[in-house]
């Protein structure tokens, strides 16, 4: 019998648990976490997105045995991989920095026939490298440019910003509907100030915007790197589980299990030297061992791998991922 704790009604994570492990890729105009990339023109960004080989990536993932892909829609540069009229109307940038091509929809079209689900990475913050977007969306916080620092804000809840960001997210969620099976939201660092409130905007309204197009999609809110994985809120369905240098292990005083306060246990880390860069940093045996260890108590592992300009996974990582087929 499954003794999942009962609190807020979370989405069913059975498919996620059964997937056991999956793959993340970063496809951005700048390096992950960096406040750069804004200098790329809309035309250059559209050419990059148009060059993405969705069919080729889907074939590679099928070859590795992965059952889901976590894909970045965008981050700090302000360039995004799909159209969003709400974003365009709010920031007023012309030509739009949202790509003409809907890469998320195109990926789903290639992944679904292969039995591979699609999840989307979405930052909680406005694109900090785009001063126009920061100003129009009324953002301040992690990565904000000079003049918009968090410390200078009297109202650290940023309710106006949150309402605008939820509207942008809702636009994408309704656009894709059940094509998207889950969301991983980065940068939810100021939870007490921004999200832990009884009235909206809060974690509940944030989750509702993400689930607008698919109530069954699973959601995680990232609190930052936590070696002992935590659940950030009852309104997430699985743990964000960001891990960098220290991998989680079982302990005698805190045995790991499928549930963390009702959320599906999940970790996310990278196989390269950092997020989406470098060569494999682990031997195959370690990658397989960690994956099996997390799977042994019905946890889930997502491994980030570098991809090329055309969207294809670098060959050494395809080979390493294939070693997980028996996990």
SULFENZI-V280902 format. One record per helix or strand of 3 or more residues. SS is the DSSP state (~ for helix, > for strand). FROM is the first residue (numbers start at 1). LEN is the number of residues. If there is no record, write none. Layout:
# SULFENZI-V280902
ss->SS from->FROM len->LEN
ss->SS from->FROM len->LEN
This chain:
# SULFENZI-V280902
ss->~ from->14 len->6
ss->> from->21 len->5
ss->~ from->42 len->9
ss->~ from->54 len->11
ss->> from->68 len->5
ss->~ from->85 len->7
ss->~ from->103 len->12
ss->> from->117 len->7
ss->~ from->131 len->7
ss->~ from->150 len->3
ss->~ from->159 len->21
ss->> from->182 len->5
ss->~ from->191 len->4
ss->~ from->203 len->8
ss->> from->218 len->4
ss->> from->266 len->5
ss->~ from->284 len->13
ss->> from->300 len->5
ss->~ from->315 len->8
